[in-house]
Amino acid sequence: MDTSLSNKKILIIDDEEDILKLLSMVLKKEGFENIYTAEDGEGGFTLFKRISPDIILLDIMLPDEEGYEVCKKIRKSSNVPILFISAKTEEIDRVLGFALGGDDYITKPFSPKEVAYRIKAILRRSSYHDEEENKSTILNLGPFQIDEEKIEVRKNGELIELKPKEYKMFLYLAKHPNQIMSKEKLCSEVWGEDYIGFDNTIMVHIRKLREKIEKDPSNPKHILNIKGLGYKFVIKDESV
């Protein structure tokens, strides 16, 4: 089994002890190592807050409150995958489960093996989406981290306050590390304008950018001026 899945935390909330034991046994045989159980909604929600599970199996008919209510409380703070387990087989129950934020719905009686494979499928999709999201919004380059979603730049973990054009210029240079970017290209990408008349503007923004990201702006180590050609973003040691 994929080790990245075996370490995932599974929370099962069901008031039937036999089901908890059966699912726990089958999931362990399938390679899952971290399985937590609760027999009512309150206990399940408390466990959810304590362990931050990677997926939840949630029975709808619980002794203290409906699983639907537990789901609504969870959804106020988390997008963790939730797989409903229920003896209710009506279409309206399934629709309600999905409408409240459920990711899957299995009716009793069920095959424990099928449940295990559904869990694996959901976790693989969830892991893939997390990886893609990180790829698309977080850029790590040496001591720098750029969060495109938050529009933030950090150096060695410390936030750097950049103005919009400074950020756009830094992002463009950072996405082309160790490549010479001409002033014409920078002007086109950052300002959306032709280069003519922008030479001084570009130099001013480069100077301001160096003042914010370089340890010694007068002796830059990251944004270098390549005489007659343009600028190059170079990654140095993280302690620089």
Secondary structure, DSSP 8 states (H G I E B T S, - for coil): --HHHHT-EEEEE-S-HHHHHHHHHHHHHTT--EEEEESSHHHHHHHHHHH--SEEEEES--SSS-HHHHHHHHHTT----EEEEES---HHHHHHHHHTT-SEEEESS--HHHHHHHHHHHHHHHHHHHHHHHHHHEEEETTEEEETTTTEEEETTEEE---HHHHHHHHHHHTSTT-EE-HHHHIIIIISS-STT-HHHHHHHHHHHHHHH-SSTTS-SSEEEETTTEEEE----TT-
